Amino acid sequence: MVHPDRVNAPSSRPDEGAGTGDAGGETRAPRGALPLRAGDTTADRPWPVRHLAPKIADYIARMPPVWIEGQVLDLKRWNSTCFLTLRDTDVDMSIAVTTSAAAVARLGKGVGDGAHLVVHARPSYHLKRGSLSFAADDVRLVGLGELLARIEHLKRVLASEGLFDEDRKRRLPFLPAVVGLVCAQQGDAEHDVVSNARARWPAVRFEIRRVTVQGPRAVPEVSAAIAELDARPEVEVIVVARGGGAFEDLLPFSNEALVRAAAACRTPLVSAIGHHMDAPLLDLVADLRASTPTDAAKRIVPDVAEERARVAQARLRTRAALTQRIARDQSTLDHLRSRPALARPTSLVDAHEARVHALRDSARRTLAHLLDRAAAETRGLAGHVRALSPAATLDRGYAVVQRTDGAVVRGPDDVTVGDALRVRVARGELAAEVTRT
């Protein structure tokens, strides 16, 4: 659509701006009353639709033909003309294209909804409807080799961004309570996943989103279903399933928008497209690739029979290991108990006990001998002390004469007549006075 400010040339159509009345009896404004430029229009001086539409048509008619590539949607044949919508595979945008039925027939039976075409078309503007369409004079089918080259280029781009790195891939939960399933509205993929998963683990529940899995509506519907299931906290793993198909039918699963939507999914994602020859890019970005929907069912839930057998086998192995360990420990204990040191534990201390008793008796004898000898020596010393003691001399009738100051009188010269004396005898003292010397 052209911007109104770019539409400046006056129209040459006879009915534009005419001063005569139209079929409805309205009086048209004189030509001189209409602004010449779109920027000069105001609420009081607008352009009528009949004035604007031809300007847009003239501008679009001057546009040269252009080569356009897109995906076919709603292909319809009417007599010798084909009507189709050419849709962009990455964004929600489309244009209407008309071409001859003969041009489409030359491409063979491969042309239909979902096919990729390159058309050489000239734009045209329909005045009455105000719509833009393209008339194609040359239609070419995008070949398989070119599609593969585009997918390979996109693969390198996404790989350089790290979308296929192993460290991005998350482990699936061992036993998910709720599994999200994105599958076709009709087909065996849903039955294969649900029936095989419930046969393995009957308690598993599914949140199923049935969408279009091929054609132009596949990318937006599958992307929306993944985003919706990812937003549900109870969904623990998401499976995108399709039961194989031709290469052209699987092109939506190599679409950049769908691959990026899968990469942005926070819930572990399983790709079960079921195409062995050429893996879609969804297989590379998914956390797990399953070869078929049946294989996906086996990978997302464990087999209850196998798990029970593993538990029983683990119990047998545990019991055998425990029995063997107890028997080995019992043998070791018996061997230890048979040793003399454990058979008669006191034998280790008997010799030491006897030695302690012998040393104790020897110490007692030595101490008694030392005490007896010390007692004899003490008695001898006591006898010597008593023999040398003044008291013993006094007991034999001797006396000790002392002056009043305590000095011992040893001769007559030590006293004078009239001195008071103390006479100490064995059993007391006597007072005396010197009468003569």
MIZA-283355 format. One line per 5 residues: number of its first residue (from 0); for each residue x, y, z of N, C-alpha, C. Coordinates in steps of 0.2 Angstrom, whole numbers, plus 5000, padded with zeros to 4 digits. Each point is the difference from the previous one (the first is absolute). Layout:
N
NUM	X,Y,Z,X,Y,Z,X,Y,Z  ...;
//
This chain:
437
0	5004,4994,5000,4996,5006,5000,5004,5006,5000  4999,5005,4996,5004,5006,4999,4998,5005,5006  5005,5004,5002,4998,5005,5005,4996,5006,4997  4995,5002,5003,4996,5006,4997,5004,5006,4998  5006,5001,5004,5004,5006,4998,5003,5000,4993;
5	5001,4993,4998,5004,4999,4994,4995,5001,4994  4994,5000,5001,4995,5001,4995,4998,5007,4998  5004,5003,4995,4999,5007,4999,4997,5001,4993  5001,4996,4995,4998,5001,4993,4992,5000,5000  4997,5005,4997,4993,5000,4999,4998,4995,4995;
10	4994,4997,5002,4997,4995,4996,4997,5003,4993  5000,4996,4995,4998,5002,4994,4993,4997,4999  4997,4996,5005,4994,4997,4999,4994,5005,4999  4995,4999,4996,4995,5005,4998,4996,5002,5006  4999,4995,5005,4995,5001,5005,5003,5003,5006;
15	5007,5002,5000,5003,5002,5006,4999,5008,5000  4997,5001,5006,4999,5008,5001,4995,5003,4996  4996,4996,4997,4995,5004,4995,4995,5003,5004  4998,5006,4997,4995,5004,5004,4993,4998,4999  4998,4995,4996,4994,4997,4999,4998,4995,5005;
20	4993,4999,5001,4998,4996,5005,5001,4993,4998  5001,4995,5004,5001,4993,4999,4993,4996,5000  5001,4993,5000,4994,4997,4999,4995,5000,5006  5003,5002,5006,4996,5000,5006,4997,5007,5001  5002,5005,4995,4997,5006,5001,5004,5005,5004;
25	5006,4998,5002,5005,5004,5004,5003,5005,4995  5002,5006,5003,5003,5005,4996,5007,5000,5001  5005,4998,4995,5007,5000,5001,5003,5006,5001  5006,5001,5004,5003,5006,5000,5004,5001,4994  5001,5007,4998,5003,5001,4994,5008,4998,5001;
30	5003,4998,4994,5006,4998,5000,5005,5004,5003  4999,5007,5000,5005,5005,5003,5000,4999,5007  4994,4998,5003,4999,5000,5007,5004,4994,5004  5003,4995,4996,5004,4995,5003,5007,5001,5001  5003,4998,5005,5007,5002,5001,5004,4995,4995;
35	5006,5003,4997,5004,4997,4996,5004,4994,5003  5002,5001,5006,5005,4996,5003,4996,4996,5006  5002,4994,5002,4997,4997,5006,5002,5004,5006  5006,5003,5000,5001,5004,5007,4996,5006,5000  4997,5002,4995,4996,5006,5000,4993,4999,5002;
40	4998,4993,5001,4993,4999,5002,4999,5001,5007  4994,5002,5002,4998,5002,5007,4993,4997,5001  4997,5000,5006,4994,4998,5002,4994,5003,4996  5002,5007,4998,4995,5004,4996,5001,4999,4993  5006,4998,4998,5001,4999,4993,5003,4993,4999;
45	4996,4994,5000,5003,4994,4999,5000,4998,4993  5003,4994,4999,5000,4997,4993,4994,4995,5001  4996,4999,4995,4995,4995,4999,5004,4993,4999  4996,4995,5001,5003,4993,4999,5001,5000,4992  4996,5002,4996,5001,5000,4993,5005,5004,4998;
50	5003,5004,5004,5006,5004,4998,5006,4997,5002  5000,4997,5006,5006,4996,5002,5001,4994,4997  4995,4996,4999,5001,4993,4997,5004,5000,4993  4998,5004,4996,5004,5000,4993,5007,5002,5001  5001,5005,5005,5007,5002,5001,5004,4994,5002;
55	4998,4996,5005,5003,4994,5002,5001,4995,4994  4995,4999,4996,5000,4996,4995,5006,5002,4995  5000,5006,4998,5005,5003,4996,5007,4999,5002  5001,5001,5007,5007,4999,5003,5002,4993,4999  4995,4995,5002,5002,4993,5000,5001,4998,4993;
60	4996,5002,4995,5001,4998,4993,5007,5002,4998  5003,5005,5002,5007,5002,4998,5005,4996,5003  4998,4995,5005,5005,4996,5003,5002,4994,4996  5006,4999,4999,5002,4994,4995,4998,4993,5003  5000,4995,4996,4999,4993,5002,5005,4998,5005;
65	4999,4996,5004,5005,4997,5005,4999,4993,5001  5006,4997,5001,5000,4993,5002,4999,4999,5007  4995,4995,5002,4998,4999,5007,5000,4993,5001  5002,4998,5006,5000,4993,5002,4996,4999,5007  4996,4995,5000,4996,4999,5006,4997,4993,5000;
70	4996,4998,5004,4997,4994,5001,4993,5000,4998  4997,4995,4996,4993,5001,4997,4995,4998,5006  4995,5004,5000,4995,4999,5004,4993,5002,4997  4995,4995,5001,4993,5001,4997,5001,5001,4992  5003,4995,4997,5000,5000,4993,4993,4998,4997;
75	4997,5004,4995,4994,4999,4997,5000,5001,4993  4997,4996,4996,5000,5000,4993,4993,5002,4998  4999,5006,4995,4994,5002,4998,5001,5001,4992  4997,4995,4996,5001,5000,4993,5007,5000,4998  5003,5005,4997,5007,5000,4998,5004,5004,5005;
80	4997,5002,5006,5004,5004,5004,5001,4997,5007  5006,5001,5003,5001,4997,5007,5001,5006,5004  4996,4999,5006,5001,5005,5005,5004,4996,5006  5004,5004,5003,5004,4997,5006,5003,5005,5004  5001,4998,5006,5003,5005,5005,5008,4998,5001;
85	5004,5004,4999,5007,4999,5001,5002,5002,5007  5002,4996,5004,5001,5001,5007,5008,5000,5002  5002,5004,5004,5007,5000,5003,5000,4995,5005  5006,4996,5000,5000,4994,5004,5003,5002,5007  5002,5006,5001,5003,5002,5006,4996,5005,5004;
90	4996,5004,4997,4996,5005,5003,4993,4999,4998  4995,5002,5003,4993,5000,4999,4998,5005,4995  5002,4999,4993,4999,5005,4995,4999,4997,4994  4995,5002,4996,4998,4997,4993,4998,5005,4995  5000,4998,4994,4997,5004,4995,4996,4996,4995;
95	4995,5003,4997,4996,4996,4995,5003,5000,4993  5000,4995,4997,5003,4999,4993,4995,4997,4995  5000,5002,4994,4996,4997,4995,5005,4998,4994  4999,4994,4997,5004,4998,4994,4995,4996,4996  5003,4998,4994,4996,4995,4996,5001,4993,5002;
100	4994,4997,4999,5000,4993,5002,5005,4996,4996  5002,5002,4994,5005,4996,4996,5007,5001,5003  5001,5006,5003,5007,5001,5003,5001,4995,5006  4994,4999,5004,5001,4996,5005,5000,4992,4998  4996,4999,4995,5000,4993,4998,5007,4998,4997;
105	5004,5004,4997,5006,4998,4998,5005,4998,5005  4999,5002,5007,5004,4998,5005,4999,4993,5003  4994,4997,4997,4999,4993,5002,4995,5000,5006  5000,4993,5003,4995,4999,5005,5003,5002,5007  5006,5002,5000,5003,5002,5007,4998,5007,5002;
110	4996,5004,4996,4998,5006,5002,4993,4999,5004  5000,5003,5006,4994,5000,5005,5002,5004,5006  4995,4999,5004,5001,5004,5007,5007,4997,5003  5004,5005,5002,5006,4998,5003,5006,5000,4996  4999,5000,4993,5006,5000,4995,5003,5007,5000;
115	5006,5000,4999,5004,5007,4999,5001,5002,4993  4998,5006,4999,5000,5003,4993,5004,5006,5000  5003,5001,4994,5002,5007,4998,4997,5002,4994  4996,5006,5001,4996,5003,4994,5003,5007,4998  4999,5001,4994,5002,5006,4997,4993,5004,4999;
120	4999,5005,5004,4993,5003,5000,5000,5008,5000  4995,5003,4998,4999,5007,5000,4994,5002,5005  5002,5005,5004,4994,5002,5004,4995,5003,4997  4994,4999,5003,4994,5004,4997,4995,5002,5006  4997,5006,4999,4996,5002,5005,4993,5000,4998;
125	4995,4997,5004,4993,5000,4998,4997,5006,5003  4997,5004,4995,4997,5006,5003,4994,4999,5004  4996,4996,4998,4993,4999,5004,5001,4997,5007  5005,4995,5000,5001,4997,5007,5005,5003,5004  5005,5004,4996,5005,5003,5004,5005,4995,5002;
130	5001,4994,4996,5005,4995,5002,5005,4999,4995  5006,4998,5002,5006,4999,4996,5001,4992,4999  5001,4999,4993,5001,4993,4998,5006,5000,4995  5002,4994,4998,5006,4999,4996,4998,4996,4994  5001,5002,4994,4999,4995,4994,5006,4997,4998;
135	5001,4994,5000,5006,4996,4998,5000,4998,4993  5005,5001,4997,5001,4998,4993,5005,4994,4999  5004,4999,5006,5005,4994,5000,4999,4997,5007  5000,4994,5000,4999,4996,5007,5005,4994,4999  5004,5000,5006,5006,4995,5000,4999,4996,5007;
140	5001,4994,5000,5000,4996,5006,5007,5000,5003  5001,5001,5006,5006,5000,5003,5002,4993,5001  5006,4998,4997,5002,4993,5000,5003,4997,5007  5000,4994,5000,5002,4996,5006,5007,5002,5002  5005,5001,4995,5007,5002,5001,5000,5006,5003;
145	4996,5005,4998,5001,5007,5003,4997,5000,5007  4995,4996,5001,4997,5000,5007,5005,4997,5005  5003,4995,4997,5006,4996,5005,5005,5005,5001  5002,5004,4995,5005,5005,5001,4998,5005,5005  4994,5003,5000,4998,5005,5005,5000,4997,5007;
150	4997,4994,5000,5000,4996,5007,5007,5000,5002  5005,4998,4996,5007,4999,5002,5003,5007,5003  4998,5005,4996,5003,5007,5002,4997,5002,5007  4993,4998,5001,4997,5002,5006,5003,4996,5006  5001,4994,4998,5003,4995,5005,5007,5003,5002;
155	5004,5002,4996,5007,5003,5002,4999,5007,5004  4995,5004,4998,4998,5006,5004,4998,4998,5007  4996,4996,5001,4997,4998,5006,5005,4996,5004  5005,4996,4997,5005,4997,5004,5005,5005,5002  5002,5005,4996,5004,5005,5002,4998,5004,5007;
160	4993,5000,5000,4997,5004,5006,5000,4995,5006  5002,4994,4999,5000,4995,5006,4993,4997,5001  4995,5000,4996,4994,4997,5001,5000,4993,5000  5005,4997,4997,5001,4992,5000,5005,4998,5005  5003,5004,5004,5005,4997,5005,4997,4995,5005;
165	5004,4995,5001,4998,4995,5005,4999,5003,5007  5004,5005,5002,4999,5002,5007,4993,5004,5001  4997,5002,4994,4993,5003,5001,4995,4995,5001  5001,4993,4998,4995,4995,5001,4999,4998,5007  4994,4999,5002,4998,4999,5007,4998,4992,5000;
170	5001,4997,5006,4998,4993,5001,4992,5000,5001  4997,4995,4997,4993,4999,5001,4999,4997,5007  4994,5002,5003,4999,4998,5007,4999,4992,5000  5001,4997,5005,5000,4992,5000,4993,4998,4999  4995,5003,5004,4993,4998,5000,4996,5006,5000;
175	4998,5003,4994,4996,5006,4999,4993,4998,5002  4997,5005,5004,4993,4999,5001,4995,5002,4995  5002,5005,4996,4996,5003,4995,5005,5001,4994  4998,4997,4994,5004,5001,4994,4996,5004,4995  5003,5005,4997,4997,5004,4995,5001,4997,4993;
180	4995,5000,4996,5001,4996,4993,4997,5005,4995  5004,5002,4995,4998,5004,4994,5000,4995,4994  4994,4999,4997,5000,4995,4995,4994,5002,4995  5000,4996,4995,4995,5002,4994,4993,4999,5003  4995,5004,4997,4993,4999,5002,4997,4993,4998;
185	5003,4997,4995,4998,4993,4998,5007,4996,4998  5001,4994,5003,5006,4997,4998,5001,4995,5006  5005,4996,4998,5002,4994,5005,5005,5003,5005  5003,5006,5000,5005,5002,5004,4997,5000,5007  4995,5003,5001,4997,5001,5007,4998,4993,5003;
190	4997,4995,4996,4999,4994,5003,5006,4996,5002  5006,5001,4995,5006,4996,5002,5003,5003,5006  5000,5006,5001,5003,5003,5006,4996,4998,5007  4994,5002,4999,4995,4999,5006,5000,4992,5002  4998,4996,4995,4999,4993,5002,5006,4997,5002;
195	5006,5001,4997,5006,4997,5002,5003,5003,5007  4999,5006,5001,5002,5003,5007,4995,4997,5005  4994,5000,4999,4995,4997,5006,5001,4993,5001  5002,4996,4994,5002,4993,5001,5006,4999,5005  5005,5005,4999,5006,4999,5004,4998,5003,5007;
200	4997,5006,5001,4998,5003,5006,4993,5002,5000  4995,4996,5003,4993,5002,4999,4998,5007,5003  5004,5002,5005,4998,5006,5004,5002,5007,4996  5003,4999,4995,5003,5006,4996,4994,5004,4997  5000,5007,5001,4994,5004,4997,5003,5004,4994;
205	4996,5002,4995,5002,5003,4995,4996,5007,4999  5003,5005,4998,4997,5006,4998,5001,5001,4992  4995,4998,4996,5001,5000,4993,4998,5006,4996  5004,5002,4996,4998,5006,4995,5000,4997,4993  4994,5000,4997,5000,4998,4993,5000,5006,4995;
210	5005,4999,4996,5002,5006,4996,5001,4997,4993  5001,5005,4995,5002,4998,4993,5007,4999,5000  5003,4995,4998,5007,4998,5000,5003,5000,4993  4996,5003,4995,5003,5001,4993,4997,5005,4997  5003,5004,4995,4997,5005,4997,5001,5007,5003;
215	4997,5005,4997,5002,5007,5003,4998,5001,5007  4995,4997,5002,4998,5001,5007,5003,4996,5006  5005,4996,4997,5003,4996,5005,5005,5004,5005  5004,5004,4997,5005,5004,5004,4996,5004,5006  4995,5004,4998,4997,5004,5006,4996,4996,5005;
220	4997,4994,4997,4996,4996,5005,5005,4996,5005  5005,4997,4997,5004,4996,5004,5004,5004,5005  5002,5006,4998,5004,5005,5004,4995,5002,5006  4994,5002,4998,4995,5002,5005,4999,4994,5005  4999,4994,4998,4999,4994,5004,5006,4999,5005;
225	5006,5001,4997,5006,4999,5005,5000,5005,5005  4999,5007,4998,5000,5005,5005,4994,4999,5005  4995,4998,4998,4994,4999,5005,5002,4994,5005  5002,4995,4997,5002,4994,5005,5006,5002,5005  5004,5004,4997,5006,5002,5004,4998,5005,5006;
230	4995,5003,4999,4997,5005,5005,4996,4996,5005  4999,4994,5000,4996,4996,5005,5005,4997,5004  5000,5002,5007,5005,4997,5004,5000,4992,5001  4994,4997,5000,4999,4993,5001,5003,4996,4994  5001,5003,4994,5003,4996,4995,5007,5000,5001;
235	5003,4993,5000,5007,4999,5002,5004,4999,4994  4997,4998,4994,5004,4998,4994,4995,5001,4994  5002,5003,4995,4996,5001,4994,5003,4996,4994  4995,4996,4996,5002,4996,4995,4996,5003,4994  5004,5001,4994,4998,5003,4994,5000,4993,4995;
240	4994,4998,4999,5000,4993,4996,4997,5001,4993  5003,4996,4995,4997,5000,4994,5002,4993,4997  4996,4997,4996,5002,4993,4998,5004,5000,4993  5005,5004,5000,5004,5000,4994,4997,5004,4994  5002,4999,4994,4997,5003,4994,5005,5002,4995;
245	4998,5003,4995,5004,5002,4994,5004,5006,5003  5006,5001,4996,5004,5006,5002,4997,5006,5000  4996,5002,4995,4996,5006,5000,4995,5001,5005  4997,4994,5003,4995,5000,5005,5004,5002,5007  5006,4999,5000,5004,5001,5007,5003,5006,5000;
250	5000,5004,4995,5003,5007,4999,4998,5004,5006  4994,5001,5003,4999,5004,5005,5004,4998,5007  5002,4994,5000,5004,4999,5006,5007,5002,4999  5002,5003,4995,5007,5003,4999,4999,5007,4999  4994,5003,5001,4999,5007,5000,5004,5004,5006;
255	5003,5005,4998,5003,5004,5005,4996,5002,5006  4994,5002,4999,4996,5003,5005,4998,4994,5005  4998,4994,4997,4998,4994,5004,5006,4998,5004  5006,5000,4997,5006,4997,5003,5002,5005,5006  4999,5007,4999,5002,5004,5006,4995,5000,5005;
260	4993,4999,4998,4995,4999,5005,5002,4993,5005  5002,4995,4996,5002,4994,5004,5006,5001,5005  5005,5004,4997,5006,5002,5004,4998,5004,5006  4995,5004,5000,4998,5005,5005,4996,4996,5005  4998,4994,4999,4996,4996,5004,5004,4998,5006;
265	4997,5001,5006,5004,4999,5007,4998,4993,5002  4995,4997,4997,4998,4993,5002,5004,4995,4996  5003,4994,5002,5003,4996,4996,4996,4998,4994  5003,5000,4994,4996,4999,4994,5003,4994,4996  4995,4995,4998,5002,4994,4996,4997,5001,4993;
270	5005,4999,4995,4998,5000,4993,4999,4993,4997  4993,4999,4998,4999,4993,4998,4997,5001,4993  5003,5003,4995,4998,5001,4993,5000,4994,4996  5004,4995,5001,5000,4994,4997,5003,5000,4993  5005,5004,4999,5003,5000,4993,5007,4998,5001;
275	5002,4994,4997,5007,4998,5001,5005,5003,4995  4998,5001,4994,5005,5002,4995,5003,5007,5001  4995,5005,5001,5002,5007,5001,4997,5003,5006  5004,5000,5005,4997,5002,5007,4998,5008,5000  4994,5001,5001,4998,5008,5001,5005,5003,5005;
280	5000,5007,4999,5004,5004,5005,4997,4999,5007  4994,4999,5001,4996,4999,5006,5004,4994,5004  5002,4995,4996,5003,4994,5004,5007,5003,5003  5003,5005,4997,5007,5002,5003,4999,5004,5006  4995,5004,5000,4999,5005,5005,4996,4997,5006;
285	4997,4994,4999,4996,4997,5005,5005,4997,5005  4997,4999,5007,5004,4997,5005,5001,4993,4999  4996,4997,4996,5000,4993,4998,4997,4998,4994  5003,4996,4995,4998,4999,4994,4997,4992,5000  4994,4999,4999,4997,4993,4999,4999,4999,4993;
290	5002,4993,4998,4999,4999,4993,4993,4999,4998  4995,4998,5004,4993,5000,4999,4996,5002,5006  4994,5001,4999,4995,5002,5005,5000,4994,5005  5001,4994,4998,5000,4994,5005,5007,5000,5004  5005,5002,4997,5006,5000,5003,5000,5006,5005;
295	4997,5006,4999,4999,5005,5004,4996,4998,5007  4995,4996,4999,4996,4997,5005,5005,4996,5005  5004,4996,4997,5005,4996,5004,5005,5004,5004  5001,5006,4997,5006,5004,5003,4997,5005,5005  4994,5001,5000,4997,5006,5005,4998,4996,5006;
300	4998,4994,5000,4998,4997,5007,5003,4993,5000  5001,4998,5006,5003,4993,5001,4995,4995,5000  5002,4994,4998,4995,4994,5000,4999,4997,5007  4994,5000,5002,4999,4998,5007,5002,4993,5001  4999,4996,4995,5002,4993,5001,5008,4999,5001;
305	5003,5004,4996,5008,5000,5000,5002,5003,5007  4997,5005,5002,5002,5003,5006,4998,4995,5006  4995,4997,5000,4999,4995,5005,5005,4994,5000  5001,4998,4994,5006,4995,5000,5006,5002,5002  5002,5007,4999,5006,5002,5002,5000,5001,5008;
310	4994,5002,5002,5000,5000,5008,5001,4993,5003  4996,4995,4997,5001,4994,5003,5007,4997,4999  5003,5001,4994,5007,4998,4999,5005,5004,5005  4999,5007,5001,5004,5003,5005,4999,4998,5007  4994,4998,5002,4999,4997,5006,5004,4993,5001;
315	5000,4996,4995,5003,4994,5000,5008,5001,5001  5002,5005,4996,5007,5001,5000,5002,5003,5007  4996,5005,5003,5001,5003,5006,5000,4994,5006  4995,4996,4999,5000,4994,5006,5006,4996,4999  5002,4998,4994,5006,4996,4999,5006,5003,5003;
320	5001,5007,4998,5006,5003,5002,5000,5001,5008  4994,5001,5003,5000,5001,5007,5001,4993,5004  4997,4995,4997,5002,4993,5003,5007,4998,4999  5003,5002,4995,5007,4998,4999,5004,5005,5005  4998,5006,5000,5004,5004,5005,4999,4998,5007;
325	4994,4998,5002,5000,4997,5007,5004,4994,5001  5000,4995,4995,5003,4994,5001,5008,5001,5000  5002,5005,4996,5007,5002,5000,5002,5003,5007  4996,5004,5003,5002,5003,5006,4999,4995,5006  4995,4995,4999,5000,4995,5005,5006,4996,5000;
330	5003,4998,4994,5006,4996,5000,5006,5004,5003  5000,5006,4998,5006,5004,5003,4999,5000,5008  4994,5001,5002,4999,5001,5008,5002,4993,5003  4998,4994,4997,5001,4994,5003,5008,4999,5000  5003,5002,4994,5007,4999,5000,5004,5004,5006;
335	4997,5006,5001,5003,5004,5005,4999,4998,5007  4994,4997,5001,4998,4997,5006,5004,4994,5002  5003,4996,4995,5004,4994,5001,5007,5001,5002  5002,5006,4999,5007,5002,5002,5001,5000,5008  5006,4998,5003,5000,4999,5007,4999,5007,5003;
340	5002,5005,4997,4999,5006,5004,4993,5002,5001  4995,4997,4996,4993,5001,5001,4997,4995,5003  5003,4993,4999,4997,4995,5004,5001,5000,5007  5006,5003,5003,5002,5001,5007,5002,5007,5000  4996,5005,5000,5002,5007,5000,5005,5002,5006;
345	4999,4996,5006,5004,5002,5006,5007,4997,5000  5001,4996,4994,5007,4998,5000,5005,5005,4998  4997,5006,4997,5005,5005,4998,5002,5004,5007  4996,5000,5005,5002,5004,5006,5002,4995,5006  4999,4994,4999,5002,4995,5006,5007,5001,5002;
350	5005,5000,4995,5007,5001,5002,5002,5006,5003  4996,5005,4997,5002,5007,5003,4997,5000,5007  4994,4997,5001,4997,5000,5007,5005,4997,5005  5003,4994,4998,5004,4996,5004,5006,5004,5002  5003,5004,4995,5006,5004,5001,4998,5006,5004;
355	4994,5003,5000,4998,5005,5004,5000,4998,5007  4997,4994,5001,4999,4997,5007,5007,4998,5003  5005,4998,4996,5006,4998,5002,5004,5007,5002  4999,5005,4996,5004,5006,5002,4997,5003,5006  4993,4999,5000,4997,5003,5006,5002,4996,5007;
360	5001,4994,5000,5002,4996,5005,5008,5002,5002  5004,5000,4995,5007,5002,5001,5000,5007,5003  4996,5005,4997,5000,5006,5003,4998,5000,5008  4995,4996,5001,4998,5000,5007,5005,4997,5005  5004,4995,4997,5005,4997,5004,5006,5005,5001;
365	5002,5003,4995,5005,5005,5000,4998,5006,5005  4994,5002,4999,4998,5005,5005,5000,4998,5007  4998,4994,5001,4999,4998,5007,5008,4999,5003  5004,4997,4996,5007,5000,5002,5003,5007,5001  4999,5004,4996,5002,5007,5001,4997,5003,5007;
370	4994,4999,5001,4997,5003,5006,5003,4997,5006  5001,4993,5000,5003,4997,5006,5007,5002,5001  5004,5001,4995,5006,5002,5001,5000,5008,5003  4996,5004,4997,4999,5006,5002,4998,5001,5008  4995,4995,5002,4998,5000,5006,5006,4998,5005;
375	5004,4995,4998,5006,4998,5004,5004,5006,5001  5002,5003,4995,5004,5006,5000,4997,5006,5004  4994,5000,5000,4997,5006,5004,5000,4998,5007  4999,4993,5002,5001,4998,5007,5007,5001,5003  5005,4999,4995,5007,5001,5002,5001,5007,5002;
380	4998,5004,4995,5001,5007,5001,4997,5003,5006  4994,4997,5001,4996,5002,5006,5004,4999,5007  5003,4994,5000,5004,4998,5005,5006,5004,5001  5003,5002,4995,5006,5005,5000,4997,5006,5003  4995,5002,4997,4997,5007,5002,4999,5000,5008;
385	4997,4994,5002,4998,5000,5007,5006,5000,5004  5005,4996,4998,5006,5000,5004,5004,5006,5000  5000,5004,4995,5003,5007,5000,4995,5005,5003  4994,4999,5001,4995,5005,5003,5002,5002,5007  5000,5007,5002,5001,5002,5007,4995,4997,5004;
390	4994,4998,4998,4995,4997,5004,5002,4994,5003  5003,4996,4996,5003,4994,5002,5005,5000,5006  5004,5006,4999,5005,5001,5005,4997,5002,5007  4995,5004,4999,4996,5002,5006,4997,4994,5003  4998,4995,4996,4997,4994,5003,5005,4997,5004;
395	5006,5000,4999,5005,4997,5004,5002,5004,5006  4997,5005,5002,5001,5004,5006,5004,5007,4999  5001,5001,4994,5003,5007,4999,4995,5005,5000  5003,5007,5001,4996,5006,4999,5003,5005,4996  4997,5004,4998,5002,5006,4996,4999,5006,5004;
400	5005,5004,5002,4999,5006,5004,5001,5006,4995  4995,5005,5000,5000,5005,4996,4999,5007,5004  5002,5005,4998,4999,5006,5003,4993,5002,4997  4998,5006,5003,4993,5002,4998,5000,5003,4993  5005,5001,4997,5000,5002,4993,5001,4994,4996;
405	5000,4994,5002,5000,4994,4996,5007,4998,4999  5005,5003,5002,5007,4998,4998,5001,4994,5005  5004,4995,4997,5001,4994,5004,5007,5001,5004  4999,4998,5006,5006,5001,5005,5004,4994,4999  5006,5002,4998,5005,4994,4999,5005,5000,5005;
410	5001,5005,5004,5005,5000,5006,4998,5006,5005  5004,4999,5006,4998,5005,5005,5001,5007,4998  5005,5001,4995,5001,5007,4998,4995,5003,4997  4995,4996,4997,4994,5003,4996,4995,5003,5005  5001,4999,5006,4994,5003,5005,5004,5004,5005;
415	4996,5004,5004,5002,5003,5006,4995,4998,5006  5002,5002,5006,4996,4998,5005,4994,5005,5000  4994,4997,5001,4994,5003,4999,4996,5000,4994  5004,4997,4995,4996,4999,4993,4995,4995,5001  4994,5001,4996,4995,4995,5000,5001,4995,4994;
420	4999,4994,5002,5001,4995,4995,4994,4996,4998  5000,4996,4994,4995,4996,4999,5004,4993,4999  4997,4995,5003,5003,4994,5000,4995,4995,4997  5002,4998,4994,4995,4995,4996,5002,4993,5001  4996,4996,5002,5001,4993,5001,4995,4996,4995;
425	5000,4994,5001,4997,4996,4995,4992,5001,5000  4997,5001,5006,4993,5001,5000,4998,5006,5002  5004,5006,4999,4998,5006,5002,5006,5005,5001  4998,5006,5004,5005,5005,5001,5000,5001,5007  5006,5003,5003,5000,5002,5006,5003,5007,5000;
430	4998,5004,5005,5003,5007,5001,5005,5000,5005  5006,5003,4999,5005,5000,5005,5003,5007,5000  5004,5001,5005,5004,5006,5001,5007,4998,5002  5005,5004,4998,5007,4999,5001,5001,5003,5007  5003,4996,5005,5001,5002,5006,5008,5001,5001;
435	5003,4996,4996,5007,5000,5001,5003,4997,4994  5006,5001,4998,5003,4997,4994,5007,4996,5002;
//
